[in-house]
Amino acid sequence: MSIASEILARRMGLPRAHTHDVVCEPDQRAVMDDGVVLLADRWVAQATRDRPQPTVLVRSPYGRKQAMALLFARLLAERGLQVAIQSTRGTFGSGGEFSPFDERPDGLATLRWLREQPWHTGRIGMIGPSYLGLVQWAVAPEAGPDLAALAIQVSASQFHGQTWAGGGLSLETAASWLVLVAQQERRMAPLAIVMALRKLPAVLAELPLGDLDELATGAPVLWWREGLANPGREDTFWVARDFAAGVTKVTAAVQLVGGWNDIVLPWMLEDFAALQEAGRDVQLIIGPWSHIAPGALTAGIREGIAWLRAHLLGDDRLVGPEHVRLFVTGEREGAGWRAFPSWPPPDTGEWPLWLGDQGRLRDEEPTEEEPGGDRYRYDPADPTPSLGGPVLLAREPVTDNRALEARPDVVTYTTPPLPSVVEAIGTVRVEIWLRTSSPFFDVFARVCEVDAGGVSRNVCDALARVAPGILEPGEDGSWPVAFDLWPMGHRFAAGHRIRLQVSSGAHPRYARNPGTGEDPATATTLRPIDVEVLHDGRHPSRLVLPMSHGALRVRFP
């Protein structure tokens, strides 16, 4: 019996263990198509060790011992699920060289190996968050009918969207993961990781970005340099690592668990929408979590066990009937967990709020005669800082934004106090007209809720990179920039105000735009950019919130 697993299971609210007498058969050798050997550990209840049975496959670049074994092997084995947890290529004893996200060939070869094992028979399931979720998408379209269930948490079928979010490099997240992977197998790895992360902020201020790997880890990292040199989703590097085209071909039952402040939420929802449109068996759960939040891990394992037992063992007693379960954040009364038949929720419409003079966010479109514009200067040598939001290692992504909003390179637009609660669930969009001194610039937009005391807390945001060829200006030289923000499920309280921030960066969350059009990997010249946010009758900049058609439309006095 593992005392650690018993304590952890109680804290996570897992179903009662069937047994604590489980065994691990380490270092099972799986030969890949090119002869490289990957290692896996088999976890199974002692009482059924000699009985062929369905298997849950876990493929991980983070090892298969200690915490990984406890969370994704022992806890499942104690609840009747046989597990094979494998170290991916080039990690923790497996041969070859680690090549992030390129997991289809090894994943399919591992499935063939698994089917040949005398201890396996019948259905196969997979489980895991983040990278452990991507490896599931890598094999699912071609796995065959015995792949019965996927339990995917805070992950998506492609990571290009998250890495180059809106066209700008997700610098802090990418660099943090680079450091974690580089340090995780070193002696005293936890200490090495902490020390490297402490040095990272200074490294993120350095240019060019192409040297970041060497500055952060002490040596060049091939995959970092390849990914940076090939930013387009159509580039060969990313095509081999993009599994989105196969999502609708997946026949396995899919469970997706995400968080409103998770780094991959928009792309996870694209996967859900594709499965939903194709009529597949899919369940969506979104909580008030970031990527590494304990709540996301807990929910993922708890719900994943229920999902896998239902589809591998025929025990569906712990699976809820709802297709979509969301935790609505914000105003307390009416917030919390809700069930919906689909995403986005049915009967969802749009509530437009237009930017106006004197920092107003209003419910009336500007007339043709109304002039309007607000100016700021973005200096990449003193970039607008990031504060909160979806970042890989952020555990408290929602924070007070007043210090950020006080900067001269940030403009804000705010509604009057809301006369009633406003509930917004779905996709959030901004359409902003700008004039700029350079055709190479970024737009960062963020929605906040401002309470009666003036505290401004972020709800959702996103960045869009603009350049000729990506977007073209209008006849008067203004740029119409329109893009989606992170989705939201939020209730704005009566008496509070809705605020939209507009700026041209959020460093180091996103790599700063140098303003010159240079290759981001090699750019070293930084050029300040003058920006004017337009909101006159010919340039009706606006924020569009998702609201139910049946909801009362708020009208401001």
N, C-alpha and C positions, 0 to 999 in steps of 0.2 A: 504493500500500500504506500502511496506517496502522500505525505502530509501536505506538501505544497499543492498538489492537485486538489485535495479536499478543501483546503482553505480558499484557493482560487475559484473553484467551482461554486462555492457558496457565495462569494462576493459577486460573481458574474451571473448568479441566478440560473445556473445550468440545470437541466433535468437531473434527477437522481442517477448516480452511477449504477450500472448493471453489475460491475465488478471492479475491484481495485487490483486484482491479480492479473496484471498484464505483463507481457514480455516484449523485449526488443531484440530483434535479430539484425545486428549491424552489418554495414558494408556489403550489401547485396550489389553485385556487379552487373551493370547493364551496358552492353556494347552498342555504341552508336554506329551509324552507317559508315562513318569514316574510320572506324576502329577505336576511337577514343572511348575510354571506360568511365562511366559516371557511377557514383556510389549512392546507394539508398539504404535506409533502415526500415525494416518491417516491424510494425507495432500491432499486437493482437492480444486478445484475451487468452490467458493460459488454457482455459477450458475448451476453447475452440481452435487452438493452435494447429492441430493436425487436420482441421476440416477446411477444404476449399470454400471460399466465401467471397462476396463482393468486396471491392477495395476502393478506398479513397486515396487518390494520388495527389501528393503535395510536391510541387517542384519549387525550390527556393535557392536564391543566391546568397542567403544569409545564414547558411548552416543548417544542420539537422539535429543538433544536440541542445542541451540546456533549455533556454526559454522557448526556442522553436519547437523542440521535442515536446515540451510540456503543453504548449498552447495548441499545436496542430497535429499532435500524434497521441500523447497519453490521454488527454481529455476526451478525444474522440474514441479511442480504444476502450476506455472505461465505460463508454456508452454504446458499446456493441458494434462499432465501426472499425474494421481493419484498415490500417493506414500504411502506405508506403511513402516515406518522405525522402526526397532525393535532392542532392546538391547539384545545381545546374553547372554546366561546363565551366571549368576554370575556377571553381570555388570549393573550398572546404573538402579537399581530397579528390574531387572529380577531375579527370584529365582535361587537357585542352586549354584554350585561352578564352577568358570571359569576353563575350561580345554582347553587350546589353541589348535586350529586347528581341534579338534574333533567335527566337526559341522554337520555331515551327519544326525544323528537321529533328532536333533532339527530342522534342515533345512527342512527335509521332513515333520515333524509334523506341521511346520509353514505353509507350502504350503497347507496342508490339511485344516488347520484352515482358511487360506485365502479364499479358495474356498467356505467355508460355510458362508462367510460374505455377508449380503444383499447388500452391496455397491459394491461388486466385481462381474464381469462377464467377460467371454471371456479370452483373452490372458494375460499372465504374463511375465514381464521382470524383470531383475535384473541389478544393476549397482554398481560400486564402485572399489576403488583401494586397493591394498595390501591385508590385511585380508578380506576386503569387497569383494575382488575378489575370494579369496580362498573359501569363503562360497558359492559362485556360483558354482564352480566346485564340491563342496561337494554334491550338490543335483542334478545337471544337468543330469547325466546319468539315474537317476531313477525318475525324476520329472514328466514325462508324456508329452503328446503332447501340452498341453496348455502353457508350458514354451517356449515362442517363441523367446526370445532374451536375450543374455548376453552381457553386456558392461563392460569389465574387463580391469582395468588399473594396470600397474606395479605389476603384480601378476602372479601366476602359480598354476597348479593343485596339486603341492606338494612343501612344504617348507623344506624338509629334505636336498635337494641339496644345497640350499642357506645356511642353518644352518651349514652343515658339508661340505662346499665347497672344493672339492678336497680331502676330508678326514680330513681336519683340521677344527676346530671349528671357525666359523665366530664370533670371540669373541666380538669385539666392537659393531657390529650390534645386536647380541643376548643380550648383557648386556644392551645396550641402550634401547631396547624394554622392557626388564625386568623392568627397572627403570620407564619407561613411564607408563606401566600398573599398577605398584605398587603405583604410586603417583597420577594417574589421577582422582581419586574420593575423594582425601583428600581436606580438607578446604584450600582455596587459592592454588588450584592445580597447576596453571602455575608457581607460585613462588617455590612450592615444587619440581616440575620437574626440573626447572633451577638449584636449589641448589643441587639436587641429581646428575645431569649430570656434574656439576662442580667438584664434588668429585670423579667421575667415573674414570678418568685417574689413580689416585693413587690406586684405588681398582683393576684395571685391571693388575697392576703390582704384585699383591699378588698371592700366591699359598697356598693351592691347589685351583683349580677352583671350586671344589665342595662346597666351602664356600662362593663363590662370591655373591650368592643371599642374604645371611645374612649380608655381609659387605655392599652391595649396597642398601638394602632396610630395614635392621634392623630386619629381620625375615626370617626363612627358607621359601622357595617357592617350593611346592611339584612338580609342573610341570617342573620347572627348573631342579630339581635334577633327576627326572625321565628321562627327555630328555638327560641329560648329561650322565647318567648311561647306556643309550641305544643308542649308536651312530650309529648303523647299520640301514640301510634303511629297512632291513628285520626284525628288532626287533619289537615286538608287539606294543610298544609305537608309532612307526612311521607308521606301517601298517595301523592302524586305522585312521591316519591323512594324508594318501597318496591317492589321487584321480586320479592319472595319468592313471591308467588302464582303467578308464571309459571314457576318453576323446573322443575316437572314437565312443562311443555309444550316444554322445550328438547330438540331432537333432535340437536344438535351433540354430538360427543364432548367431555367436560369433564375437564380435569385441575385438581386443587386442591392447592396447596402451601401449607402453613401451619406455624406454630410453637407449641409448648406455651405460650410466653409472649407470643403475639401478641394484640393488642387485640381482634381480631374472630374468634378461634378458635371460640367456641361457636356463632356464627351461620354460619360456614363449614361446621361439622359439621352444622348443620341442613340446609344446602343439599345436602351429600353424602348425608345420610339420605333426603332427598326424592328425589334422583336414583336412589339405590340401590333404594328401594322401588318406583320407577317402572320399574325394569329398564333404565335408561339406561347408556350406555358412559361410565363415570366412573372416574377414578383419584384416590386420596388419598395425599398424602405429608405427614407431619408430622415436623419436625425439632426440635432443641433450641434454637429461635430465638425472638427477639423480632421486633417489626414491622420494624425497620430493620437487623436483623443482617445483616452481609455474607453469612453462610452462607445465609440465606433468599433473598437476591437471586441469589446464585450458583446455588443449586439451582433456583430458579424459571426462570432463563434457560436453564440446561443442560437441565433436564427439558422445558421448554417448547419448545425447538428440536426435541427428539426427537419430542414429541407433534405439533407442527405439520408436521414433515416426513412423519410417518406418515400423517396424515389429509389433507394437501394434496397431497403428492407421491407417496404410496404407498410410502415408505421407512420401514418399521417396525423396522429393525435395532437401533435404540437405545432402544426402548421396552420396559421390563420387563414380564413377564407378570402380576405381582401387582396386584390391585385396591387394596390398602392396604399402605403401607409406613410404618412408624413407627420413630422413634428413641426407644428406651426409656432414660430417664435413670436416674441413681442408681448403685447398687452395680455395680461394674465388671463382674464376671463374670456374663455373661448379658445385660448391657445392650447398647446399640448398636442397629443397624438390624435390624428384623424384618419379615417379610411376613405378612399376614393376609388372609383371604378377604373380610372385611367389617369395618365399624365399627358398633357396638362389636364387639370380637372375639367370636366365637361362644362359647357356654357361659360367659358372664360372669354371675356372681351378685353378691351383696352380703355384705360383712363389716361388721356394725354394731359400733361402739365407743361405749359410753355414758359420758357425763360423770359424774364422781363427786366426792365430797368430797376435800379436801386436794389438789385439782388433778389428780386421777387420771382417766385415760382407760382404761376397762376393757372387757373382753369379756363382762361379765355385766350384764344389765338390772337396774336397781334394784328392790328389792322395795317393796311397798305401804307398809311401815312406815318405810322409810328417808327421813329428812328430807334436805334439801340445797339449798343456794343460795349464790351468791357475788355480792357487790355491788361496783359501781364507779359513779363519777360521770363522765359525759361533759359537758365544757364546750366548746361551740362557739367560745367566745372564746379557748380554748387547745386547739384540736382535736387529737385523736390523729393523729400524722403518718403519711403513707404512706412505706413503705420497700420499694423493689423492686417486683416485680410487673409485669403487662402495662401499659405506658405507651408512648405514641407514640414518644418519643425515647429510651427506655431501651435501652441496648445490653448492660447487665449487670443483668438483672432479678432474678437470684437473689443474695441477700446474707445476711449474718449478722443475725439478728433479735433478738439478746439485748438491745440497748438499747431496742428497741420493747417487748419483753416485760417489761422492768423498770418500765414506766410504771404508775401506779396506775389508769389508765383502760383497761387491757388485762388480761384474765384468760386463763389458759392451763390446758390439761388434757393430761396426758402419760402415755403407756403406760410400763410397765416395759420394760427392754431386750428387744428381740425375740429369741426363741430361734433363729429362722431367718429367711431372706430372705422378705420379703413383696413380691409383685409386684401392683401395682394399675394396670389399664389400662381406662379408660372414664370414665364420668360420676361425679363425686363429689358427695355431697349432705349437707347438714346439716339437722337438725330440732331447733330450739332453742326452749325455753319461757322467756319472760321476763315480769317485772313491771316497769313503768316509771312514772315520775312524770308523763310526758306521753304522749299517744297518737300523737305525731309523733316518730319516732326511726328511726335506721338500725341495721342489724346488719352488721358486717363479720366474716367468718370466713376463717381462713387455716390451711392444713395445712402443717406444717413437718416436716423430718427433723432430729433432734437426734443429733449424733455422740457418740462416747465422751468427747470433750473438752468437751461442753456447747454446742458451736456449733449454733445453730438456723437452718437454711436453709429458706426458703420454697419450696414445691412448687406450690401452687395456692391460689386464693382467690376471693372475690366479695363483693359488697355487696347488701343488700336494704333498700329504703325501706318503712317501715310507716306507715300512716295509716288512720283510719276510712274505710271505703269500699273500701280496698285489702285490708284484713284486719280481722277483728273479734275482740275478746278472748273468752275462754271465760267461763263462769259465775262463776268465781272471780277474774276480772279479769286472768288471765295471757294472754299472746299466744303462740300457736303459730306460730313463724316457720320456714318450710321453704323452702329454695332450693338450686339447683345451683351448685356452684363451677365454675371453669374445669376442663375435663377434664384427666386426667393419664395419662401412660404412664411409670410410675416403679417402681424397685425399692428398697425400704427395706432397708438392709443389716442382717444379723444383728448384734446387739449395739447397734444404734442404737434410738432411740425415735421414736414418732410423736407429734406435738404438734398440738393444735388451739388456735388463738388466737381469742378472741371480744372484740370491741370495738364501738364505735358510730361509727367513722369512719376514714378514711384520706385526710387532706387533704395536698396539694391534688389527689391523684389523683381523688378524688370531692369534689364540692362539699359542704360541711358542712351538716348538717341543723340549722336554727336552733331546732328544738324548739317552734315556734309554729304551724306549719301554714300560714305565709304563702307566697305565691307566691315561688318561688326566685329569680325575676328581680328582684323588688323588695324582698325581705326585708332588713331591717337590724337587727331586734331579735334578740338571741341569748339563749336560755334554757337553763341547765344542766339535764341530765336524769339522774335517778337510775335505775340499771338493776340488776335482780337476775336473774342467770342461774339458772334452776331446774333441778334434776336429781334430784328425789325420785321416789318410786314413781308418783305421779300425773302427773308432768311429766318423762318419760324422754327428756331431751335426748340427741341422739346424732349422731355422724359416721358416714356410710355410705360405705365404700370399695368400688370395683368389683374383684372378684377372680374368677378362674376357678373354676368349680364343682369342677374336678379338682385344684385346688391344696390343699395341706395347710393345714388351719385352725390358725392359731397359737393356743395356749392359754397364758395367763399363769399363773404360780404364785400 
